[in-house]
Amino acid sequence: MQIPDSPWSKPIDSLLEELESSREGLDANEAENRYTQFGSNSLMVEERSKLTMLISQFASPIVIILIVAGIISFVMDHTKDAIIILAILIINALLGFYQELKAETSIRALQRLTENHVRVLRSGIETLLPSHQLVPGDIILLGEGDLVPADARLIESHALQVDEAVLTGESLPSDKSADSDVNPEAPMYERHNSLYSGTSILRGKTTALVCATASSTEMAKIAEAAQKISPESPLTRSMRHFSKQLLIAIVLILFILGAFAIAQGRSIDEMISFLLAQLVSAVPEGLPIVITLILAIGAYRLSQHKILVRHLPSVESLGSTTVIATDKTGTITEGILSVKKTMILDEEELLRCAALCNDSYDEKGDGIDVALAKWLGENFQIYQKQFERLYYHPFDPITRMMGTINRIDSAEKLYLKGAYEALLPLAQNSPAELQQLKDSHDSMASKGLRVLAFGVSDQHWEDPIHAPTRIVGLIAFADRPKADAAEAIKLAKRAGIRLIMITGDNPITAEVIASEVGLNHAGQKILTGAEIDTLSDEDLTKRLKQTGVIARAMPEHKYRIVQLLQKQGDIVAVTGDGVNDVPALKAADLGIAMGNGSEAAKASSKMVLVDNNLGVIVDAIRQGRVITDNLRKVLFYLLSTSLGEIILISMAILMALPLPLHPTQILWVNIVTDGMCDKTFAMCDEEEDVMKRPLRPTRMQFFDTPMLFRLGWFALVTATVTMGLFIYLHTHNYPYESILSATFTTVVAAQWLTAVLAQKESEPFLKNIRRSLTINPWLWVGISLGILLQTIALYLLPEWFHVVPPSGEILGYVAIALITIFILDEGYKWVEYAKK
């Protein structure tokens, strides 16, 4: 016996025969055999060992650089440096391990979603079994409130409605009927005779034949996607590429310098000690901690904006986002149906019908009923208490109507609520009223509204489909856009971010909502899931450039769209709340789950919105861009200062001059400059309105051409001016220790100056001095601590650093060098500013 293909397209008797079952169900022996054959009806996953996950955290090039730096520090007896580097390695590895371990919970959430008990027929006897014991061929009985435990074909059904939003994204309940004929190619939202694992029964009851369990279910396909590794953040990719290049460049430069130095007859022991110190200094061993700190502070700030961060590198991904693929319900719209328009022929009877043909209670129940109760206000409770219900006809998906018989004063009346097409054959209205009803219905429906007709009959028939009825009005419902959705979309577009709405709803509804919030432009066509199935990847990529709305989308469509956008170089953020969103959330550069969404969606995401609002996402992107800017600034600072030291040493060696810095001084510079200043970059405020700035290309997010030229200029200026001071003092026969004091202090102070100038990237320091001084108050704390430490080194412990306390004359030379460096660096920034 095999799992049948397209069971929704086959007659139930044929399926029973194919599954070797009957309407009485399987016997115990056969069920046991099938359990052995097909296994447990639960989602299985290949688990990675915790040790494997932990070891994988040490595979990155930046970590390799740190390991090399740590080994060198131990060799040189710099135990404290080695301990600090080791601590950095362990902290970063544990953070990465924790995040990866948390990601593994996504599949567990999917498993919990399908764990329940279910009524099953075995040999004609009804029994209650754990859902994991179900096998293909079982007969299950489900009713209102039950979770569907497996994929099944309906045998019998009565007034059955199912919430399939977790799989299809359809915001409205799906009407189901065992008698529906469905073709083999029908998408899931059109398979009205079938149930799917993980969905839930809203109303009615059914007897169904289990056709697929465990890994054969539609849910399992999503579970498989949930196990795929999410793409790395742009920061992680950039840092990996940067780390490899940096390691190669540093080793190559120092090797060449060492060869030159030895060829000049310098001491081998001295040069090895010096080059090792220079290597430790040049490697930005504090960079991982600085990045982690910036991201952590960014995550805290995002939490103040109702966004919880589950994966720290994703904080930066916000600032790099180029496309937001958002769902409709709950993000752009309220996610709650409300009365949008009415057409009234008899107001009193329409109000009564809306109140009496209604099963909602305390704002709970069917979305349509709740919307009507809110629309009626106090009248809802008044009418329900005043007019006694005598009989109830529940909603029937076949007749597409429901009815109640109520006592109105001394009379009994039948009130009907249902589809306009269902009530129209019963209508006893005049031709003029019928024309008025038709015109109103067509107008409302063309705007994507869900229209219901309301009628009253004096003949309370046992079967309401035979009751002559007067239609008393039409009420149209809609899931209205959120108040700030249009403004959020406008702001995102201004920032250069594309928005694509991907929804399971029908095209008309999607188009209306998109037009209301300014998402779809005139001339753009809506793309549907059915159309996507017919398009090649190349054709779909072209169509995506011309549309902002995709309707009737299935999980595989959303997943495919995300991958195609990424192939074009886009950084894609995806929002979602259902199990159907899990594949796309995992595939996206930034998966954002809704706070009230499924646990599976939240476990697969990198961020969770406490407030399901597109405006919150756009605001978070603003914060992400500020974080990205701060990362750029700290990278510029660390690299320019390290490069400046290397250029300075290179000049001395190539010119056969004494070394302008002692190995001990090089290590100390890292402490009083990088160690004191780089952590404060995390606190830098927004420099300008980042949402007005064009988006940088992803590959240039951190190392674009202007930044590289500026970095090279700052490093060259610092090295050249310091070397000029060194040569001047050397040629004027100053003692070597005094010269070292001058160059040592100049390098330290120049790096503090670089930190100050790096706080503003878009304009020079003197353009707005007040802003320059206040954009990051914490930097002045770091510099103050650095000055204190440098003072101790120069005046209390000079012999430790191979210097003498600098005299007033030496400090004067240092001041002249710093003024020169400031003028040259600030002048370069003014030239940059003038070119904008």
C-alpha positions in Angstrom: 0.0 0.0 0.0 1.3 3.4 -1.0 0.4 7.0 -0.2 -2.1 8.1 -3.0 -1.3 10.9 -5.3 -3.7 13.9 -5.4 -6.3 12.3 -3.2 -8.5 15.4 -3.4 -9.2 14.5 -7.1 -10.4 10.9 -6.5 -13.8 9.5 -5.4 -13.9 8.5 -1.8 -14.7 4.8 -2.6 -11.7 4.7 -4.9 -9.5 6.1 -2.2 -10.7 3.6 0.4 -9.9 0.8 -2.1 -6.4 2.3 -2.9 -5.7 2.7 0.9 -7.1 -0.8 1.6 -9.4 0.6 4.2 -13.2 0.9 4.8 -15.7 3.2 6.4 -15.3 1.1 9.5 -11.6 1.9 9.7 -8.6 -0.4 10.1 -8.4 -3.3 12.4 -5.8 -3.2 15.2 -3.3 -5.6 13.5 -3.4 -3.7 10.2 -2.9 -0.4 12.0 0.1 -1.8 13.9 1.6 -3.1 10.6 1.2 0.3 9.0 2.6 2.1 12.0 5.7 -0.1 11.5 5.8 0.7 7.8 5.1 4.4 7.9 6.4 5.3 11.4 5.1 7.8 13.9 2.8 10.6 12.7 5.2 13.3 13.8 7.7 15.5 12.1 11.2 14.0 12.1 14.4 15.9 11.8 18.1 15.1 11.5 19.7 16.5 14.7 23.1 18.1 14.9 25.1 17.3 18.0 25.7 20.1 20.4 29.5 19.5 20.1 29.3 19.9 16.3 27.5 23.2 16.7 30.0 24.4 19.2 33.1 23.5 17.1 31.6 25.2 14.0 31.7 28.5 15.9 35.6 28.5 15.5 35.6 28.2 11.7 35.5 31.8 10.8 38.6 33.7 9.6 38.2 36.4 12.2 38.4 33.7 14.9 41.5 32.2 13.2 43.1 35.7 13.4 42.3 35.9 17.1 43.7 32.4 17.7 47.0 33.4 15.9 47.1 36.6 17.9 46.5 34.7 21.2 49.3 32.2 20.4 51.7 35.1 19.6 50.8 36.8 22.8 51.6 33.7 24.8 54.9 33.2 23.0 55.8 36.8 23.8 54.8 36.3 27.5 52.0 38.8 27.1 49.7 36.7 29.3 47.1 39.4 29.9 46.6 40.0 26.2 46.4 36.3 25.6 43.7 35.9 28.3 41.7 38.8 26.9 41.8 37.3 23.4 40.9 33.9 24.8 37.9 35.4 26.6 36.8 37.1 23.4 36.9 33.8 21.6 34.9 32.0 24.2 32.3 34.7 24.5 31.7 34.9 20.7 31.6 31.1 20.4 29.1 30.8 23.2 26.9 33.5 21.7 26.9 31.9 18.3 26.3 28.4 19.9 23.3 29.8 21.8 21.7 31.4 18.8 22.2 28.2 16.7 20.8 26.1 19.5 17.7 28.4 19.7 17.2 28.0 15.9 16.8 24.3 16.3 13.6 24.9 18.3 11.7 25.8 15.1 11.2 22.2 14.1 10.2 21.4 17.7 7.5 24.1 17.5 6.2 22.5 14.3 6.1 19.1 16.1 4.1 20.6 19.0 1.6 22.1 16.5 0.6 18.6 15.4 0.6 16.8 18.8 -2.9 16.2 20.1 -5.5 13.4 20.6 -8.0 12.4 18.0 -11.1 10.3 17.7 -10.5 7.3 15.4 -12.6 4.5 14.1 -10.9 1.1 14.4 -13.0 -1.9 13.4 -16.1 0.3 13.6 -15.3 1.2 17.3 -14.6 4.9 18.2 -11.5 5.3 20.3 -9.3 8.2 21.4 -5.7 7.9 20.3 -2.6 10.2 20.4 -2.2 11.8 16.9 1.2 10.3 16.5 -0.4 6.8 16.3 -2.4 7.7 13.2 -1.6 5.8 9.9 -2.8 6.2 6.3 -6.2 4.5 6.0 -7.5 5.5 9.4 -10.9 7.1 9.7 -10.9 10.1 12.0 -13.8 12.1 13.4 -13.3 15.8 13.9 -15.5 18.7 15.3 -15.4 22.3 16.2 -12.2 23.3 17.9 -10.2 20.2 16.9 -6.8 20.4 15.4 -6.4 18.4 12.1 -3.8 15.7 12.9 -3.0 14.5 9.4 -3.8 15.2 5.7 -7.2 13.7 5.0 -10.0 13.4 2.5 -13.6 14.2 3.7 -16.0 11.3 3.7 -18.9 13.1 5.3 -19.2 16.8 6.4 -21.8 19.1 7.9 -21.5 22.9 7.9 -17.7 22.5 8.0 -15.4 25.5 8.1 -11.7 25.3 8.6 -9.0 27.8 9.5 -6.2 27.2 7.0 -4.3 30.4 7.4 -1.3 28.7 8.9 -0.8 26.9 5.5 -2.4 29.1 2.9 -2.3 32.6 4.4 -6.0 33.0 3.5 -7.5 35.4 6.1 -11.1 34.1 5.8 -12.3 30.6 6.9 -12.4 27.9 4.2 -15.7 26.2 3.6 -15.3 22.4 3.2 -17.6 19.8 1.7 -17.2 16.1 1.1 -19.1 16.4 -2.1 -16.8 19.0 -3.8 -15.1 18.0 -7.0 -11.5 19.1 -7.3 -9.1 18.7 -10.2 -5.6 17.2 -9.6 -3.8 20.5 -10.3 -5.9 22.5 -7.8 -3.8 24.6 -5.3 -4.4 23.9 -1.6 -6.8 26.8 -1.1 -9.2 25.2 -3.7 -9.2 21.7 -2.3 -12.5 22.1 -0.5 -12.9 18.3 0.1 -9.6 17.9 2.0 -8.1 18.7 5.4 -4.4 19.3 6.2 -2.3 18.7 9.2 -1.9 21.7 11.5 -5.1 23.5 10.5 -8.1 23.7 12.8 -11.9 23.1 12.7 -13.8 26.4 13.2 -17.3 25.0 13.0 -19.2 21.9 11.9 -18.1 18.3 12.0 -16.7 15.7 9.7 -15.6 12.1 9.1 -12.4 11.9 7.1 -10.0 9.4 5.6 -6.3 9.8 6.5 -4.3 9.9 3.3 -0.9 11.1 4.5 1.0 11.2 7.8 4.3 12.3 9.1 6.8 13.2 6.3 4.2 12.8 3.6 2.0 15.7 4.8 2.0 19.3 3.5 3.2 20.3 7.0 6.3 18.1 6.6 7.3 20.0 3.5 7.4 23.2 5.6 9.2 21.4 8.4 11.9 20.4 5.8 12.3 24.0 4.8 12.6 25.0 8.5 15.7 22.9 8.8 17.6 24.8 6.1 20.3 27.2 7.3 19.4 30.8 7.0 21.7 33.0 4.9 24.4 35.0 6.7 23.9 38.6 7.4 25.6 41.2 5.1 27.9 42.0 8.1 28.9 38.4 8.5 29.7 38.0 4.8 31.6 41.3 4.7 33.6 40.4 7.8 34.5 37.0 6.5 35.7 38.5 3.2 37.5 41.4 5.1 39.1 39.0 7.6 40.7 36.8 4.9 42.1 39.8 3.0 43.3 41.5 6.2 45.1 38.3 7.4 46.8 37.9 4.1 47.7 41.5 3.8 49.1 41.8 7.3 51.2 38.7 7.1 52.5 39.7 3.6 53.4 43.3 4.7 55.2 42.2 7.9 57.0 39.4 6.1 58.4 42.0 3.5 59.3 44.4 6.3 61.1 41.7 8.2 63.0 40.7 5.1 64.0 44.4 4.5 65.0 44.9 8.1 67.2 41.8 8.3 68.8 42.7 4.9 69.7 46.0 6.5 71.5 44.2 9.3 69.0 44.8 12.0 69.0 42.3 15.0 66.9 39.3 14.2 65.7 38.9 17.8 64.7 42.6 17.8 62.8 42.3 14.6 61.0 39.1 15.5 59.9 40.7 18.8 58.9 43.9 16.9 57.0 42.2 14.1 55.1 40.0 16.5 54.1 43.0 18.5 53.1 44.8 15.2 51.0 41.7 14.2 49.1 41.7 17.5 48.6 45.4 17.1 47.5 45.3 13.5 45.0 42.5 14.1 41.8 44.2 15.4 41.3 41.6 18.1 38.7 43.8 19.8 36.6 44.0 16.7 34.3 41.0 17.4 33.6 42.4 20.9 33.0 45.9 19.5 30.6 44.6 16.8 28.8 42.4 19.4 28.5 45.5 21.7 27.1 47.7 18.9 24.7 45.0 17.9 23.6 44.3 21.5 23.0 48.0 22.2 21.1 48.2 18.9 19.0 45.2 19.9 18.2 47.0 23.2 17.2 50.1 21.3 15.0 48.0 19.0 13.3 46.5 22.0 12.2 50.0 23.0 10.6 50.1 19.5 8.6 46.9 20.1 11.0 44.6 18.3 12.6 41.6 20.0 15.9 40.4 18.5 16.5 36.6 18.5 19.6 36.6 16.3 22.1 39.4 17.0 23.7 39.8 13.5 20.2 40.5 12.1 20.3 43.9 13.8 22.7 45.0 11.1 20.6 43.3 8.4 17.9 45.8 9.1 20.1 48.6 7.9 21.0 46.7 4.7 17.5 45.7 3.8 16.6 46.5 0.1 13.3 44.6 -0.1 10.5 44.0 2.4 8.3 41.0 1.5 5.3 41.6 3.8 2.1 39.7 4.3 -1.2 41.6 4.3 -3.3 40.5 7.3 -2.1 41.9 10.6 0.8 43.9 9.1 -0.7 46.2 6.6 -4.3 45.6 7.7 -5.8 45.3 11.1 -6.4 41.6 10.7 -10.0 42.1 11.9 -13.1 42.3 9.7 -15.3 45.3 10.1 -18.4 46.7 8.4 -17.2 48.8 5.5 -20.4 49.6 3.6 -24.2 48.9 3.8 -27.1 49.0 1.4 -30.4 49.2 3.4 -33.9 48.5 2.2 -35.5 48.0 5.6 -33.3 49.3 8.4 -35.2 47.8 11.4 -35.3 44.3 9.9 -31.7 44.6 8.8 -30.6 45.4 12.3 -32.6 42.6 13.8 -31.3 40.1 11.3 -27.7 41.2 11.9 -28.2 40.7 15.6 -30.3 37.5 15.7 -28.4 35.6 12.9 -25.3 35.9 15.0 -23.4 33.5 17.3 -20.7 35.8 18.6 -20.4 36.2 22.4 -18.3 38.8 24.2 -16.5 39.7 21.0 -15.5 36.1 20.3 -16.6 33.8 17.5 -16.7 34.0 13.7 -15.1 37.2 12.4 -18.2 38.2 10.5 -20.4 37.8 13.5 -18.0 39.8 15.7 -17.9 42.6 13.1 -21.7 42.7 13.1 -21.9 42.8 16.8 -19.4 45.8 17.0 -21.4 47.6 14.2 -24.6 47.1 16.1 -23.2 48.3 19.4 -25.8 48.3 22.2 -28.5 47.1 19.9 -26.8 43.7 19.6 -27.5 42.7 23.2 -30.9 44.5 23.2 -32.1 42.5 20.2 -30.8 39.2 21.4 -32.4 39.5 24.8 -35.7 40.9 23.4 -36.4 38.4 20.6 -36.2 34.8 21.7 -34.5 32.3 19.4 -36.8 29.3 18.7 -34.7 27.4 16.2 -31.3 27.5 14.6 -30.1 26.5 11.1 -26.3 26.5 11.3 -24.2 27.8 8.5 -24.1 25.3 5.6 -21.2 25.7 3.2 -23.3 24.1 0.4 -26.2 26.5 0.7 -23.9 29.2 1.9 -26.4 30.6 4.4 -27.5 30.3 8.0 -30.8 31.1 9.7 -32.6 31.5 13.0 -36.3 31.5 13.9 -37.2 34.1 16.4 -40.3 35.3 18.2 -41.0 38.9 17.2 -43.8 40.1 19.5 -46.5 37.5 18.8 -45.2 36.4 15.5 -42.4 34.0 14.5 -40.0 35.0 11.7 -37.1 33.3 9.9 -34.0 35.5 9.6 -31.4 34.5 7.0 -27.8 35.6 6.5 -25.7 34.4 3.6 -24.1 35.0 0.2 -26.1 37.3 -2.1 -26.2 34.6 -4.7 -27.7 32.1 -2.2 -30.5 34.4 -1.0 -31.3 35.8 -4.5 -33.3 32.7 -5.7 -35.5 33.1 -2.6 -36.0 36.9 -3.0 -39.6 38.2 -3.1 -38.4 41.8 -3.6 -39.8 44.1 -6.3 -37.9 44.4 -9.7 -36.7 47.9 -8.7 -35.4 46.6 -5.4 -33.7 43.7 -7.0 -31.9 46.0 -9.5 -30.9 48.2 -6.6 -29.5 45.2 -4.8 -27.6 44.0 -7.8 -26.0 47.3 -8.5 -24.9 47.7 -4.9 -23.6 44.2 -4.7 -21.6 44.5 -7.9 -20.1 47.8 -6.8 -19.1 46.5 -3.3 -17.7 43.2 -4.7 -15.6 45.1 -7.3 -13.8 46.9 -4.5 -12.7 43.6 -2.9 -15.3 43.7 -0.1 -17.0 40.5 1.2 -20.7 41.1 0.8 -23.5 39.3 2.7 -27.2 39.5 2.1 -29.7 39.6 4.9 -33.4 38.5 4.6 -36.5 37.9 6.6 -39.4 35.4 5.9 -42.7 34.9 7.7 -42.6 31.3 6.8 -40.2 29.5 9.1 -39.6 26.4 7.0 -37.7 23.4 8.3 -35.4 23.9 5.3 -34.7 27.6 4.8 -33.7 27.1 1.1 -37.4 26.9 0.3 -38.5 29.9 2.3 -39.8 32.9 0.3 -37.6 35.7 1.6 -37.5 39.5 1.4 -33.9 40.7 1.2 -33.7 43.7 3.6 -30.2 44.9 2.9 -26.6 44.1 2.1 -23.6 44.6 4.4 -20.0 44.6 3.1 -17.0 43.7 5.2 -13.3 44.4 4.9 -10.1 44.0 6.7 -9.1 47.7 6.8 -5.6 49.1 6.5 -3.8 50.2 9.6 -3.8 53.9 10.2 -0.1 54.4 9.6 0.4 51.8 6.9 0.4 54.3 4.0 2.9 56.6 5.7 5.2 53.7 6.5 5.1 52.6 2.9 5.8 56.1 1.7 8.8 56.4 4.1 10.2 53.1 3.0 10.0 54.0 -0.7 11.7 57.3 0.1 14.5 55.3 1.7 15.0 53.3 -1.5 13.3 50.1 -0.1 11.0 48.1 -2.3 7.9 46.6 -0.7 6.1 43.5 -2.1 2.9 42.4 -0.5 2.5 38.6 -0.6 -0.8 37.3 0.5 -3.0 34.2 0.3 -6.1 36.4 -0.2 -7.8 36.8 -3.6 -6.4 39.3 -6.1 -9.3 41.8 -5.9 -9.0 42.1 -2.1 -5.2 42.4 -2.4 -5.4 45.0 -5.1 -7.9 47.2 -3.2 -5.8 47.2 0.0 -2.6 47.8 -2.0 -4.2 50.8 -3.7 -5.4 52.2 -0.5 -2.0 52.2 1.1 -0.1 53.3 -2.0 1.7 50.0 -2.5 0.6 49.3 -6.1 1.1 51.9 -8.8 -1.1 52.5 -11.8 -0.2 50.1 -14.6 1.3 47.5 -12.3 -0.4 44.1 -12.6 -1.0 41.8 -9.7 0.8 38.5 -9.9 -1.0 35.4 -8.6 0.3 32.1 -7.4 -1.2 30.3 -10.4 0.7 32.6 -12.7 4.0 32.1 -10.8 3.7 28.3 -11.4 3.8 28.9 -15.2 6.8 31.2 -15.1 10.5 30.3 -15.4 12.9 31.9 -12.9 14.1 34.4 -15.5 10.5 35.5 -16.4 9.4 35.6 -12.8 12.4 37.8 -11.9 11.4 40.3 -14.6 7.7 40.2 -13.5 8.8 40.9 -9.9 10.3 44.2 -11.0 6.9 45.3 -12.2 4.6 44.4 -9.4 4.2 45.2 -5.7 1.4 42.7 -5.0 1.2 38.9 -5.2 -2.1 37.2 -4.4 -3.1 33.6 -3.8 0.5 32.8 -2.8 1.4 29.5 -1.4 4.4 28.8 0.9 6.5 27.5 -2.1 5.8 30.7 -4.0 6.9 33.0 -1.2 10.0 30.9 -0.7 10.9 31.0 -4.4 10.3 34.8 -4.6 12.7 35.3 -1.7 15.4 33.2 -3.3 15.1 34.9 -6.7 15.4 38.4 -5.1 18.5 37.3 -3.2 20.0 36.0 -6.5 19.6 39.6 -7.8 21.7 40.9 -4.8 18.8 42.1 -2.7 18.8 41.9 1.1 15.3 40.6 1.8 13.3 41.0 4.9 10.2 38.8 5.2 7.3 39.2 7.6 5.0 36.3 8.6 2.9 34.8 11.3 1.8 31.3 10.1 3.4 28.0 9.6 3.0 28.7 5.9 5.6 31.5 6.3 8.3 29.3 7.9 10.1 28.5 4.6 10.3 32.1 3.5 11.2 33.3 7.1 14.1 30.8 7.1 15.3 31.7 3.6 15.2 35.4 4.1 18.1 37.5 5.1 15.9 38.8 7.9 12.8 36.8 9.0 10.4 38.9 11.1 7.6 37.1 12.9 4.5 38.6 14.3 4.2 38.6 18.1 0.7 36.9 18.0 1.8 34.5 15.3 2.5 30.8 15.5 5.4 29.4 17.6 6.8 27.8 14.5 7.0 31.2 12.7 8.6 32.9 15.8 11.1 30.0 16.2 12.1 30.3 12.5 12.6 34.1 12.6 15.4 36.4 13.6 13.2 39.1 15.0 9.7 39.2 16.6 7.4 42.2 16.4 5.6 42.9 19.6 3.4 45.3 17.7 2.3 43.8 14.3 2.7 46.9 12.3 4.5 47.8 9.1 5.3 51.1 10.6 7.3 49.4 13.4 9.3 47.5 10.8 10.2 50.7 8.9 11.1 52.4 12.1 13.3 49.4 12.9 15.0 49.8 9.6 15.9 53.4 10.6 17.5 52.0 13.7 19.2 49.4 11.7 20.7 52.0 9.4 22.1 53.9 12.4 23.6 50.7 13.7 25.2 50.0 10.2 26.6 53.6 10.2 28.2 53.0 13.6 29.7 49.8 12.4 31.2 51.6 9.4 32.6 54.2 11.6 34.3 51.8 14.0 35.7 49.8 11.1 37.1 53.0 9.6 38.6 54.0 13.0 40.2 50.6 13.8 41.6 50.0 10.3 42.9 53.6 9.7 44.8 53.6 13.0 46.2 50.1 12.4 47.2 51.0 8.8 48.8 54.2 10.1 51.1 52.3 12.4 52.1 49.8 9.7 52.9 52.7 7.3 54.9 54.5 9.9 57.0 51.4 10.6 57.3 50.6 6.9 58.7 54.1 6.3 61.3 53.7 9.0 62.5 50.4 7.7 62.5 51.4 4.1 64.5 54.5 4.9 66.9 52.5 7.2 66.0 54.7 10.2 65.7 53.6 13.8 62.3 52.3 14.7 59.9 55.2 15.8 58.0 52.9 18.2 59.1 50.2 20.7 57.2 46.9 20.6 55.9 47.6 24.1 54.6 50.9 23.0 52.7 49.4 20.0 50.8 47.0 22.4 50.1 49.9 24.8 48.7 52.1 22.0 46.0 49.5 21.5 45.0 49.8 25.1 44.8 53.6 25.4 43.3 54.2 22.0 41.4 51.3 20.5 40.7 49.8 24.0 39.3 53.1 25.3 37.5 54.5 22.3 36.2 51.7 20.0 33.5 50.5 22.5 32.0 54.0 22.6 31.1 54.0 18.9 28.0 51.9 19.8 26.6 55.0 21.5 26.9 57.3 18.6 23.6 59.0 17.7 22.0 59.2 14.2 24.1 61.6 12.2 21.4 62.6 9.7 18.0 61.5 8.5 19.2 58.0 7.3 15.8 57.4 5.7 16.5 60.2 3.2 19.8 58.7 2.1 20.0 56.4 -0.9 20.7 52.8 0.0 24.3 51.8 -0.4 24.9 48.7 -2.6 25.2 45.6 -0.4 28.8 44.9 -1.4 29.8 48.5 -0.4 27.8 48.7 2.8 31.0 48.8 4.9 33.9 49.3 2.5 32.8 51.6 -0.4 35.3 53.6 -2.4 34.9 56.9 -0.5 35.5 55.2 2.8 38.6 53.3 1.5 40.1 56.6 0.1 39.4 58.4 3.4 40.8 55.5 5.4 44.0 55.5 3.3 44.3 59.3 3.6 43.9 59.4 7.4 46.5 56.5 7.8 49.0 58.1 5.5 48.7 61.6 7.1 49.2 60.3 10.6 52.2 58.1 9.5 53.8 60.9 7.4 53.4 63.7 9.9 54.7 61.4 12.7 57.6 60.3 10.6 58.3 63.9 9.8 58.5 64.7 13.5 60.7 61.7 14.1 63.1 62.7 11.3 63.2 66.3 12.5 64.1 65.4 16.0 66.5 62.7 14.9 68.4 65.1 12.6 68.6 67.7 15.4 70.3 65.1 17.6 67.6 64.8 20.3 68.1 61.8 22.6 66.4 58.6 21.2 64.3 58.2 24.3 62.9 61.8 23.9 62.2 61.1 20.2 60.3 57.9 21.2 58.4 59.9 23.7 57.3 62.4 21.0 56.4 59.8 18.4 54.7 57.5 21.0 52.6 60.4 22.2 51.8 61.7 18.7 50.6 58.3 17.5 48.3 57.9 20.6 46.9 61.4 20.4 46.5 61.2 16.6 44.3 58.1 17.1 42.2 59.9 19.6 41.8 62.7 17.0 40.8 60.1 14.4 38.1 58.7 16.7 36.7 62.2 17.1 36.7 62.9 13.4 35.2 59.4 12.6 32.0 60.2 14.6 30.6 62.2 11.6 31.0 60.6 8.2 28.8 62.9 6.1 30.3 66.3 7.1 33.5 67.8 8.5 34.0 68.5 12.2 33.9 72.3 11.9 30.6 72.2 9.8 28.6 71.9 13.0 30.9 72.0 16.0 28.2 71.6 18.6 26.9 68.5 16.8 30.5 67.2 16.5 31.0 67.5 20.2 27.7 66.0 21.3 27.0 63.3 18.8 28.7 60.8 21.1 29.4 62.0 24.7 30.7 58.6 25.7 33.7 59.1 23.4 35.0 61.8 25.6 34.8 59.5 28.6 36.9 57.0 26.7 39.5 59.6 25.6 39.7 60.9 29.2 40.5 57.5 30.5 43.1 57.1 27.7 44.7 60.4 28.7 44.9 59.3 32.3 46.6 56.0 31.3 49.0 57.7 28.9 50.0 60.2 31.6 50.7 57.4 34.0 52.8 55.6 31.3 54.8 58.8 30.4 55.4 60.3 33.9 55.0 57.5 36.4 56.3 54.4 34.5 58.5 55.8 31.7 61.1 53.1 32.0 58.4 50.4 31.3 57.8 52.0 27.9 61.4 52.9 27.0 60.8 56.7 27.1 61.5 59.7 29.3 58.9 62.1 30.6 58.3 64.5 27.7 59.4 68.1 28.3 57.3 71.1 27.4 59.4 71.5 24.2 58.6 67.9 23.2 54.9 68.4 24.0 55.0 71.5 21.8 56.3 69.5 18.9 53.5 67.0 19.5 50.9 69.7 19.5 52.2 71.1 16.2 52.1 67.6 14.7 48.5 67.1 15.9 47.4 70.5 14.5 48.9 69.5 11.2 47.2 66.2 11.2 43.8 67.8 12.0 44.2 70.4 9.2 45.0 67.8 6.6 42.3 65.3 7.7 39.7 68.0 8.2 40.6 69.6 4.8 40.1 66.2 3.1 36.6 66.0 4.6 35.8 69.5 3.4 36.8 68.5 -0.1 34.6 65.4 0.2 31.7 67.5 1.5 32.1 70.1 -1.3 31.8 67.3 -4.0 28.4 66.2 -2.7 
